[in-house]
């Protein structure tokens, strides 16, 4: 009798037999399943009848196979077909089986056994060839040869795994009468007397071309899960294959060892139509070691093709032992101390601890430790908790792989020593008489008692207490406070801050310091003119700026001798500037200069000492005008000089100067006689972006001009 193990295996095989082929009679409504594979010089067909009854008929009568060349725009049913040589193809007789065994004498013994199984199950009268090919459980299978479904299922399994079995059963033929690059259509039906009916034919179309053994290769199709001491992976099902084998390399892909004893198949119930994945688990591995895998798949053509090669590394996912949080005590007003233990000793890969806090026992925990606490740490003090809310803590242990275990939560009962929140000053106003009004946003603590107001003349000085509202207003706290200050002082600012107190005299943190500016009543000190220098074209004034701290401008004034009103010629807000050159003068005139300062309050100083200066008679000839233009093509500057009409007809010499930076000394470029319309060419140095030019004139009487205005060329 067949064993229980074999009976169960039979039921599974019958349930998945059509899933293996990827073609079912129910889905395709065809009596024969047909697939093709092309090689450079031949085409292989694989096929089988899809029911046990039709399969038995085909075993006796064979299969008719016809072929046609594809013609464009012609339906495959209307092509002109010719039978293949040797059609119909029938199951081998015993003589051919014997010859097949002899030709395959040196092939894999498993293939010979499968061929023997196919021969025996496809004909109950067949005898075993080449010894006992149906040994062990296969003998008991032979005893059940009258079971048509069983024979049908195992015969197809044998044909899928053995080329010899498929050829002997007439379920595989090779057509060498082909031309490379040509597309053919094959059609097949069981060789039995039937009425002409196109629905009985099954078709397949294939182009003759070289077979690519790597056509299934896709290294990204595998979905890998790296687990603790194991690696599992899945990949999608396909009609291209029905089973798979797994190989593993432990030496970086140099050699591979097979992990599957036989091809693994995917089992699913009969009638299940949804797609599922193949899967495999490799367990008992070493964590953090890289393994290389190769997955091969079994096709209907009795071969194994590489589907994918990939690498994976199992990782430690076992968390360390959970800490035991012994206590969480409010030891000081702003300190909570946590103490914990590690009860289990097996924590060799422990990396450290973190502390998390929440206002809810079950959710919302936030990490409060910035860095990982060392492995030997068993205490932690929290100084940044909210004293007005509920507080829960957990301690988390973390190992070197990042796995985390958590203690049970611990609730903290706070001591009643919570200070009020720091006060908020919403406004502070000082009026023209020095009276100050400070408005405070009311504190909302239930045990709030009052404020302490402090004052200083500098933000970094020690503040002095000027009022404590809780001394006389416990039941009626003040939120508007008053003060006053003198305005006639050199200290321009005044500073205030507040502390809040509760009924237990817990002091809050300080409020934000408020800065008030006193109204200024003292004018600034006047600047002083210290020196001067007079030329025929300018007057240079030296001065000392006002020494007052709140000065915004030092102002230089000027008037022509005989006039009463001064004009502002320079407003200086930079205390480092102490000179000014007045070029707006006329020769042989007298000018009066003085200075005044203005402060932040808009107050002006007294007028400084004044000086009276007479300008020198100017005998200079008019200054020229210089213009320049940069040519990108030649990378040169063209300069042109224009002189005053009064100088036309005189012998004039032109000096042209240049410099790269305004802080450099001028360099003489050229000295030449003036000619109207004459141009001067200069090639600037490489790597420059800007150059400056100026010119001056000289006549035959040795009179000279002032320098022209600078011509700045940017290129």
ABEGO torsion letter per residue (X at the ends): XBBAAAAAAAAAAAAAAAAAAGBBAAAAGBABBBBBBBBAABBBBBBBBABAAAAAAAAAAEBBBBBBBBBBGBBAAABBBBBBBGOBBBBBBAAAAAAAAAAAAABBAAAAAAAAAAAAAABAABBBBGEBABBEAAAAAAAAAABAAAAAAAAAAAAAABAAAAAAAGABBBBABBBBGBBBBBBBBBBBBBBBBAAABBBBBBBBBBBBAAAABBAAABBBBBBBGBBBBBBBBBAABABBBBBBBAAGGABBBBABABBBBBBBBBGBABBBBBBBBBBGBBBGBBBBBBBBBBBAAGBBBBABBBBBBBBBABBBBBBBBABBBBABAABBBBBBBBABABAAABAEBBBBBBABAABGBBBABABBBBAABABBBBAABBAABBBBBBBBBBBAAGBBBBBBBBBBBBBBABBBBBBBBABBBBBAAGBBBBBBBBBABAABAEBBBBBBABAABBBBBABBAAAAAAABBBABBBBBBBABBABABBBBBBBBBBAAGBBBBBBBBBBBBBBBABBBBBBBBABBBBBAABBBBBBBBBABAABABBBBBBBBBGBABBBBABBBABAABABBBBABBBBGBBBBBBBBBBBAAGBBBBBBBBBBBBBBBBABBBBBBBBBBBBAAAGBBBBBBBBBAAABGBBBBBBBBBBABAABBBBBABBBBBBBGBBBBBBBBBGBABBBBBBBBBBAAGBBBBBBBBBBBBX
